[in-house]
């Protein structure tokens, strides 16, 4: 079954709708009879390469600049990444035959494993984790809830400034 990529647009007076994302998808959609009902079983937003690079750049910088109290905790970046994934809940529990948890397996962060909406949420969880467990001196604003927007982004910018210096301001 071919994949049909669509973009959401809002048409004034009509409301939101989904339209073919490119010429190839337009041709696929043209083959569907008018009025035909289609099922969107997998509504996924393609991942942003920029956000992917940002997260891994951030995690590498964090790993390179860990406070001294963490130097022995993660001897490799891969170990640190496993810690981040597990602490952010991006993991699968492994059970024995009696349904006891006997292990934890971090999930993949590959493009096929997470769409942009999931990845954006994960990045927010990572920022929360870094502020809570790595740099607790950076406190979220009062009334803060996960991924609460501009106030938290301003506060988290302090961590980015520590890691990236003036590059953090240019990152935007």
Backbone torsions as a table, in degrees:
resi	resn	phi	psi	omega
1	UNK	NA	122.8	-179.9
2	UNK	-68.6	149.8	177.4
3	UNK	-88.2	135.9	177.4
4	UNK	-111.9	112.4	178.1
5	UNK	-91.3	133.1	-177.3
6	UNK	-126.3	159.9	173.3
7	UNK	-119.5	142.7	177.6
8	UNK	-89.6	132.1	174.7
9	UNK	-134.9	149.1	174.8
10	UNK	-107.5	124.7	179.7
11	UNK	-101.0	119.2	-178.7
12	UNK	-53.4	131.6	-179.7
13	UNK	88.0	-15.6	-179.3
14	UNK	-118.7	-31.9	-179.1
15	UNK	102.0	-167.3	-175.7
16	UNK	-75.5	152.7	175.9
17	UNK	-157.0	164.3	178.8
18	UNK	-111.2	134.2	-176.0
19	UNK	-130.3	150.2	-179.6
20	UNK	-53.7	138.1	-174.2
21	UNK	-80.4	-23.7	-179.3
22	UNK	-154.4	-179.0	-175.7
23	UNK	-61.4	-43.5	179.2
24	UNK	-59.2	-46.4	-179.7
25	UNK	-68.5	-32.1	176.7
26	UNK	-61.9	-43.7	179.4
27	UNK	-64.8	-38.6	176.3
28	UNK	-62.8	-45.0	-178.7
29	UNK	-66.9	-32.9	-179.6
30	UNK	-63.6	-24.0	179.3
31	UNK	-80.2	-5.2	179.6
32	UNK	-93.4	127.6	-179.1
33	UNK	-60.6	144.9	176.5
34	UNK	-57.3	139.3	179.0
35	UNK	83.4	-6.8	-180.0
36	UNK	-67.4	132.8	175.9
37	UNK	-83.8	134.9	177.0
38	UNK	-121.1	150.7	177.8
39	UNK	-104.7	125.0	172.0
40	UNK	-94.6	92.7	-179.0
41	UNK	-81.2	-24.4	-173.7
42	UNK	-133.2	82.3	179.9
43	UNK	-86.5	99.8	-176.0
44	UNK	-126.4	139.7	176.2
45	UNK	-97.4	123.9	-178.7
46	UNK	-56.7	144.3	-177.5
47	UNK	-68.0	147.0	175.7
48	UNK	-88.5	120.6	177.6
49	UNK	-63.9	-33.1	179.6
50	UNK	-64.5	-43.8	179.6
51	UNK	-67.1	-38.1	177.1
52	UNK	-60.3	-48.3	179.4
53	UNK	-64.4	-39.1	178.1
54	UNK	-58.9	-50.3	-176.9
55	UNK	-61.3	-47.9	-178.1
56	UNK	-69.7	-33.3	173.0
57	UNK	-63.3	-44.3	178.7
58	UNK	-61.6	-48.3	-178.1
59	UNK	-63.9	-38.4	176.8
60	UNK	-64.2	-43.2	178.7
61	UNK	-64.1	-41.9	177.6
62	UNK	-60.2	-47.3	-178.8
63	UNK	-60.0	-42.5	-180.0
64	UNK	-67.6	-22.4	-174.6
65	UNK	-120.8	28.0	-179.6
66	UNK	-59.3	140.7	172.5
67	UNK	-56.3	150.8	-173.5
68	UNK	-54.0	-33.7	-177.1
69	UNK	-63.4	-12.8	-179.4
70	UNK	-105.9	0.5	-172.6
71	UNK	-57.6	-33.0	-179.0
72	UNK	-93.2	-9.5	-175.3
73	UNK	-69.2	-41.3	-175.9
74	UNK	-131.7	98.4	-178.6
75	UNK	-70.2	-17.3	179.2
76	UNK	-131.2	158.0	175.5
77	UNK	-62.0	-38.5	-179.6
78	UNK	-60.2	-38.7	176.4
79	UNK	-64.9	-41.5	177.2
80	UNK	-63.0	-42.4	179.4
81	UNK	-63.7	-40.2	176.3
82	UNK	-60.7	-43.3	177.5
83	UNK	-58.0	-47.3	-178.7
84	UNK	-60.6	-48.2	-178.9
85	UNK	-60.6	-46.2	-177.8
86	UNK	-65.9	-45.8	-178.6
87	UNK	-66.1	-26.6	178.0
88	UNK	-88.9	2.0	176.4
89	UNK	84.4	7.8	179.5
90	UNK	-90.5	75.4	-173.2
91	UNK	-155.7	165.1	172.4
92	UNK	-119.9	137.5	174.3
93	UNK	-82.6	144.7	178.1
94	UNK	-109.8	127.5	-174.8
95	UNK	-112.4	151.0	170.9
96	UNK	-89.6	-176.3	-176.5
97	UNK	-64.2	-21.7	179.4
98	UNK	-95.2	13.1	179.1
99	UNK	67.2	26.4	173.3
100	UNK	-92.1	138.6	176.9
101	UNK	-71.9	122.8	-179.5
102	UNK	-115.1	-3.2	179.2
103	UNK	-174.9	170.7	178.9
104	UNK	-133.0	133.1	179.6
105	UNK	-119.1	116.6	175.8
106	UNK	-63.7	143.9	178.0
107	UNK	-84.1	165.3	177.6
108	UNK	-75.8	147.1	173.2
109	UNK	-102.7	18.3	-177.0
110	UNK	-63.4	161.3	-179.9
111	UNK	-60.2	-34.5	-179.5
112	UNK	-78.3	-19.4	-177.8
113	UNK	-84.7	-25.3	-177.4
114	UNK	-139.8	134.8	172.7
115	UNK	-87.2	-178.6	-175.3
116	UNK	-63.7	-38.9	-179.6
117	UNK	-64.0	-44.8	177.8
118	UNK	-65.0	-42.9	-177.0
119	UNK	-66.3	-40.9	178.0
120	UNK	-59.7	-43.3	177.1
121	UNK	-63.2	-42.5	179.2
122	UNK	-61.6	-42.7	178.5
123	UNK	-59.4	-40.9	176.4
124	UNK	-61.4	-41.9	177.5
125	UNK	-64.3	-38.0	178.3
126	UNK	-63.7	-45.4	178.3
127	UNK	-59.2	-43.6	177.7
128	UNK	-59.3	-46.8	-179.3
129	UNK	-60.2	-46.9	-178.7
130	UNK	-60.9	-42.3	179.8
131	UNK	-69.9	-37.1	-175.8
132	UNK	-77.4	-42.5	-170.5
133	UNK	-109.2	-26.3	-178.1
134	UNK	-97.9	-47.4	179.1
135	UNK	-124.1	71.8	-176.9
136	UNK	-65.8	-13.4	177.0
137	UNK	-69.6	-16.8	173.7
138	UNK	-90.3	108.9	-174.9
139	UNK	-102.6	140.4	175.6
140	UNK	-67.8	155.0	178.4
141	UNK	-61.7	156.5	178.6
142	UNK	-61.7	145.3	-177.9
143	UNK	76.0	13.3	-176.6
144	UNK	-68.2	137.2	170.2
145	UNK	-130.3	157.8	-175.1
146	UNK	-44.2	129.9	173.4
147	UNK	58.3	43.4	-170.3
148	UNK	-82.1	10.6	168.5
149	UNK	102.6	-147.3	-167.6
150	UNK	-58.2	-42.5	-177.5
151	UNK	-61.4	-43.1	179.7
152	UNK	-70.6	-38.2	177.8
153	UNK	-61.6	-38.3	176.8
154	UNK	-64.3	-42.2	179.6
155	UNK	-66.4	-42.5	-179.5
156	UNK	-68.0	-24.3	178.0
157	UNK	-57.6	-25.4	177.0
158	UNK	-63.6	-40.2	177.8
159	UNK	-66.1	-45.8	179.3
160	UNK	-59.7	-38.9	179.2
161	UNK	-63.9	-41.2	176.9
162	UNK	-59.2	-40.8	-174.3
163	UNK	-83.6	-43.7	-171.2
164	UNK	-104.3	-9.4	-177.0
165	UNK	63.3	-138.8	-177.6
166	UNK	-65.6	-21.0	178.1
167	UNK	-62.3	-28.6	-179.6
168	UNK	-62.4	-37.5	179.1
169	UNK	-69.2	-37.6	-179.9
170	UNK	-73.0	-25.2	-179.8
171	UNK	-61.3	-36.1	175.9
172	UNK	82.9	NA	NA
